[in-house]
Amino acid sequence: MYITLTVFFVYLCLLIALALWSRQESQSLKGYFLAGKKLPFWVVAFSTNATGESGWLLLGLTGMGFTVGAQAYWVVIGEVIGIALAWLLISRRLKKLSDETDSITLPDVLEARFNDSRHILRWISVVVILTMVCAYVTAQMAASGKALVGFIEIDYTTAVIVGGSVIIAYTIVGGYKAVSYTDVLQGAMMLAGLIIVPLVAINAAGGWHSVTANLAAQDPSLLSMAGALDTGLPGWILVISFLAIGLPFLGVPQLMTRFMAVKRETDLDKARNMSVLIILLFGLGAVTTGMAGRALFPEIADAETIFPHLARELFHPIITGVLMVVVLSAIMSTVDSLLLLASSAVVRDTLQKIFNSRQSDQALANVGKVITVMIGVLGITFAIDEVKFLFWFILFAWSGLGAAFAPLILCMLYYKKTTLQGAAAGILLGFGVTVLWILQFKADTYDLYEMIPGFFIGLLTILIVSRLTWREPEGSEIIHPPANGHPGNDR
């Protein structure tokens, strides 16, 4: 235990060192919330993936691999498709628009794009962001507690307080730059852990053939990705839901700011290639870890503790300590970004823009640090009442943010007739349907993933309301493209 704690302490010192190195950049709003838009492509690539995956990857997705076996690979496919589409469809256009409008937050971009002088979109965005971030941070703080309990002899409440306090500390000291560079360290450790642990677990089980034979003896469906489809409609809904888990990549604000923070627009292509490869390796490693873990330790009661259990049982205490840090890295890399997102919603979007605060940038950045602490403490407080089923709880917060913003971002960038009214209605309906679906309809629809109705109803709402409220700009004339090759044949 003492060796494991020593490794953990060394890692914490490294995080604090990175935060202190980054502190100069955190003295202004653009520096604290966006690292001055100076991040190199490799930092953005790692930071995007580390932020998007969280404790969900090393606890939740490994637990899914343990529970449903090869069917969890559908989640991996969905994530790869989702993040690839985000880089291809959104990153360049959003980066360009954010630079042209000197935006720091996603609501900045929305307000500038729709000339929203009454701050309607900003108000709605702040409410959605704060609601979902509180749920998200609570789940991640609970994940940090569960991870520490799984590795060392410590009670859950103490574990949550220790893990949460560390995250808050380096976030307020170094701001976005510290968060992004620690994401590189944390992402690299996550990648190494998800390569080493499944390989060692497979070897300990006697090779991949022994793993598959063991799983087949337990339940043959654990080895078939298509096994769920044999159950008819419920199986198809399960697979579609797993694939749709990648949809929020198209709009969650904590990832959109990564695109905005890159130093040069031309760097985005290199960042995309690196990011897609990393997330593929992340997903494959996590699911395979769960499957190999089930072959070795099928008696584990809580599937989401399989990664810590493997680390404790199969490795030397020093390596166990490193792997504990890997799990905490996954959690920290998301929580720090969420804390900054919530803080920016209060300071930049509410105080500075809505209430027109005249405080200096440095003073507002300091207020942002206070807000970061407050939201972090709130998350710790709620997390002490242990959150069960982290995979689904985190997924709820992930989908709530995605359904609120992904349809609007796509329409904002690709449909020029999107109106302010359509944008506002889309955020509200996308978010509202997601929450309502979980509360009222999910159990009766074979657990259809809430992002699917939320996303498509939000998208349809934006298109319909925009069509109804669109007005031709005064003094301009829209030239319609010719139909069937005949000029002027306007359909």
N, C-alpha and C positions, 0 to 999 in steps of 0.2 A: 504493500500500500504506500509506504513512504517513498519508494522509488517512483511510483506512478505520480504521486503528488509533486515530487521534485521536477519531473518532466513537465508537468502542468505549470509549475511556477516559472520555469525557464521560458516557456512559451508566452506566459503573461508578460514577462519582462520584455520580450521581443515585441509584443503588440504595443506596449506602452512606449517603447523606443520609436516605433514607427509613428505613433501618434505625436510624440514630441517633435520628431523630424518634420511632421506635416503642419504643426500648429500655426506657423506664420501665414499659411494660406487660409486659415480659418477666421481671419480678422475682418473679412468682408462677407456680405451675403453671397455674392457669386462664388467666393472662395469656399465659404463654409458649406454651401448647399450644392455646388457644382464644380469644385476644384478649379475655378477660373476657366473652365472649358479648355484645359491644357493636357488632358490625359492621353498617353500614347495608346496605340491600337491594342497592344497585348494586355495592357491593364484593363481596358474596356472589355475585351473578350473574356478574360477570366472573371472580372467583376460581374458581368452580365450573368454568367452561368452560376457563379457562387451565390449571387443574390437570388436568382430564380429557383434554386434547388432547396436550400435550407435543411433543417432537421428532417423534413419530409423525405429527403433522399436517403439518408443513412439510417433512419429509424422507420419511417413510413413505407418507403418503396422496398426496402429489404424485407420488412414485415409482409408486404404484399407478395413478394417472391416466395416467402415461407408459406403463406396461406393459400395462394392460388397457383403457384408454380409458373409455368411457361406463359400462362395467360397474361401475366404482368408485363411481358415484353410488348404487348400492345400499347401500354403506357409509354414505353421508350420510343416506339415509332411515332406516337402522337406528339411527344415532346420534341423530337428531332424535326418533324414537319413544322410544328408551331414556331420554333425559334428560327428555323431557316426562312420561313415566310416573314417573320418580323424583321430580319435583316434585309431581305430582298425588297419587301414592299414598303417598309416604314422608315428604316434607319436614315437613309440619305435625305428623303423629303422632310422628315421631322428635324433633322440636324440643320438643314438649310433654312427652314422656316423659323426655327428657334434663334438662329444667328441673325436673320434679317429683322426679327422683332426684339432682339436683345432679351430673350426670355431666360428665366432661371428655373421656373417650374412649369409643369404641364398646363396648369390653369392659366399661366402667363400666355402660353401659345394659343390656347383656346380663346381667351379674351381678345387677343390681338387679331386672330383670324376672323372672328365674327363681329369685331367692332362693338364689343359688349360693354358699353359705358356704364351700365347699371350693375355690373358685376354679377349677373344672374348665374352664369356658368361657374364663376369662381365660388360663389356661395354653395351651389349644389356640389361642386367638386370637393370642397372642404368638408362638408358633412359626410359624404360617401367615404372619402379618404380616412378621416378620423374614426369613423365607425368600424371600417374594415381593418384598419391598422391596429386598433385596440384588440380586436379579436385575434389578429395575426400574431401580434407581439405576445399576447397571453399564451397562445399555443406554443410559440417558440421558447418562451421562458419555461413552460412546462416541459418541453422537450429537453432543455438543458438540465433540468432537475432529474428527469428520467435517465438521461445519459450518465450523469455523475453517479447516481444511485447504482446504475448497472456496472460501473467500473470500480468504485471504491466504497468502503463502509461509511456511509454518510446518510443522514436522514433526508428525506425529500425536501422539506422546507428549507433547510440549510443549503442544500444543493441549488435550489432555485435562486436564493438570495445571492449566493456566491457567483453563480454563472451570470445572473442578470447584472450585478454590480460591475463586473469586469467589462461587459459590453458597453454599459453606460459610460464608464470612465474613459475608455479610449475614443469613443465617439465624440464626446464633448471636447476633448483635448484637440483632436486632429481634424474633425469635420470630415467632409466628403473625400478629401485627398487621403486621409488616413484610412477611411473606410474602403476606398478603392484599392489602395496598395496592400492593405491587410487581406482584402479579398483575393489578391493574387497569391499570397502566401497560403491562405486558407484553401483556395481552389486547388492549388498544386498538391497540398496535403490530402485533400479529399480524393483527388485523382489517384494518387499513389496508394491510398488506403483501399480504394475500390478495385485496384489491380492486384495488390498483394493478398488481401484477406480472402477473396474467392479462390485464388490459386492455392493458398495454403490449406483452406478448408477442403477443396477438392482432393488435394493430395492426402490429407488426413483421412478422408473417407475411402481412399483406395483408388482414386482416379475417377474420371467423369463417367465411365461405364458403371462403376459401383454406385455412384450417386444416382444415375438414372434407374438402375435396377432397384435400388432402395426406394426411390420415389414411386416407381411403378408398383411395387409391392404395397405401399401405403395407399395410393390412389392413382390409377393410370391417367386420370385427367390432368394431373400435375405436370405431365410432360407434353401436353398438346396445346398449342396456341389456339387451334381451331376447336378445341373440345367444347367450349362454351356454346358454339354455334349449333351443336347437336341438340340443344335444349329448346330450339325455336326462337320465338320473339324475345324472351328474357335474355337469351345468350347474345343475340344480335345487339340488343340495347346495351348489354355489358361491354361488348367490344367497341361499339360506337362511343360509349361514354369514356372508355379508356383512351381512345384516340383523341377525343375532344379535350383531354386534359392539357394539351398543348395550345389550345385556343387563347387562353389568357396572355400568352407571350405577345400577342398582337396589341396589348393595350395597358398592362399593369403599369402604373406610373413609376414605380421604383426601377423598372427596366427602361422605360422611355427616357429617363434622365441620363442613362448610360450613353444612349445615342447622342444626346445633346452635349455631353461632356467631352467627347473625343476631340482631340486637338485639331485634326484636319478631316474634312469630309472624305477625302481620298483614302483615308486610313480604314474606312468602314469595310471595304472589301476584304482586307487582310484580317480584320477582327472577325468578320462573319465566318470565314473558313476555319479559323481556329476555334471559334465558339461552337460551331456545329459538331466538329470532331470531338471536342471535349464533352459535350452533353451526351453524345452517343456512348462514349466510354463510361461516363457517369452511370447512365441508365443500365447498360449491359452489366456492369460490375455490381450494381445494387441488387438487381433481380437474381443474378447468378449466386450472389452471396446468400440471399434468402433461401434459394433452392438447396445449395450445398449445406447450409445450416440446418435445414429440416432433415436432410439425410443423416446428419451427425447427431442432432439433438431434437428429435421429434416431440419430446415430452414438454418442451418449454411452453409455459402457460400464456405468456405475453409475446406474440410474434414480433412486436416492435422492439424487443430487446435482443434480437438475435445477433446483431452486429456487436454490441458490447459483450455478449456472452461468448462469441467466437474469439474476440480479442483477449478476453480474460483466460479462456481455456486452452488456447492454441499457441500463445506467444509468451516470450520472456517478459517479466514485469516492465522492463524499459520500453519494449515495443508496445506493450499494453498501454503504457502511459502515452506514447505517441499516438496510438489509435484512439485513445480517449480524446486527445486534442483534435484529432481528425473529426470526430463526431461534433465536438463543441465548435469547431471551425465552421462546419456546415450551418450550425444554428446561428453563430455570431455573424456570419457573412450576410445573413438575411435580416436579422434583428437590427443591426446598425443602420442598414439602409432604410428600414421601416421607420426607425426613430427619426432619421433625418427627413424622411418624407412627411411624417406627421408634424415635425417641427417647422418645416417650410410652409405647410398648409396654414399653421397658426401665425407665423411671423411674417413671411413674405406675402401670402395671399390674403390673410385677414387683417393683420395690423398695418402693414405698409400699404397695401393696395385698396382694400375695402374701407378701412378707417383712416387712410391717408396719414399715417404716422410720420412725423417730421424728425424722428430720431436718426442719428447717423447710422451708416452701415455697420460700423463696429458695435455700436450700442445694440442694434437689432440682432446682430450675430450673437451677442452675449445673451440676449433674451431667448434666442433660439436654443442656446445651450441649456438654459433653465427649463424650457419646454421639453427638451430631450430628456432631462432628468425626471421631470414630472410624469411623462408618458411611460418611461421605463419603469419607474416605481409603481405606477398603476398596473402595468403588465405583470410585474412580480407579485403584486398583491392578489390579483385575480388568479395567477398561475398556482399560488400556494394551495388553492382548492383544486387538486390535481385534475388535469384535462385528460379524459380517456379518448382513445381512438384518434391519435394525433393526425394520421393520414387524412381522415375525413374532415376533421376540424380545420386543418390548414387548407385543405382543398376548398372549403366553403369560403374562407377569406380570400383565397387566390381567385376563385371564380367570381366573387362579388365585385372585386376591383376590375377584373377582366371584362365582365359583362357590361359594366358601367362605361368603360372607356374605349375598349377595342372597336366596337362598331362606329363610334364617333370619330376616332382617329382615322380609320379607313375612309369614311365618308369625307372628312375634312381634307384629306390629302388627294382623293380621287374623284370626288363628286362636287363640282364647283357650285352647284345650286343648293348645297346644304345651307340651311338657314339657322339663325340663332334659336328660333322656336323649335326647329327639328332637333338641334343639338341638345337643348335642355330636356326635351321630351325623351330623347333616346337615352340619356344618362339615367333619368329617373325610372323609365320603364325597364331598361336593362338590369339595373340594380334591384329594383323592386320585384321584378319577376323572379330573379335568382333567389332572393330571400323567401318570397312567397312559395316558390316551388319546393324548397326544403321543408317549410312548415306545413304545407297542405297537400302537395301532389306527389312528391318523390316516392313515398311508400307505395302509392297506387299505380306507379308507372314503371315498375321493376327497377327502381333506383336510377332512373335516367338522370345523368349528370346535369346539375342545375345550370351549368354554363351554356348548354345547348339551347334551351328555350330562352334564357336570358339574352344570349348573344343575338339570336335570330329575331326575336321580338324587338329588341333594341334597334337592330339594323333596319327592320321593316318600319318601325316607328319613325326613325329619322328620315327615311325616304318618303314616306307618306306625308308627314307633317311638313317637310321641306317643300314638297310638291304643292301643297295647299297654301303655303305662306310665301312662296317665292314671288318676288317682284322684280321686273326688269329694272336694272339701274337707270336712273334718269339720264337722258342724253346719250344713251348707248343703244345699239341695235344688235341683237343676237343674229348672227348669220348661221342658218341651219345647214348642215351638210346635205348635198343633193341625194335624193333617193332614186334608186334604180338608174343612176347615171344621168338623170335629167335635172338640170339646174332649176331650182325654184319649186320643185315638187315636194312641198313640205308636208310631211305626214303628221 
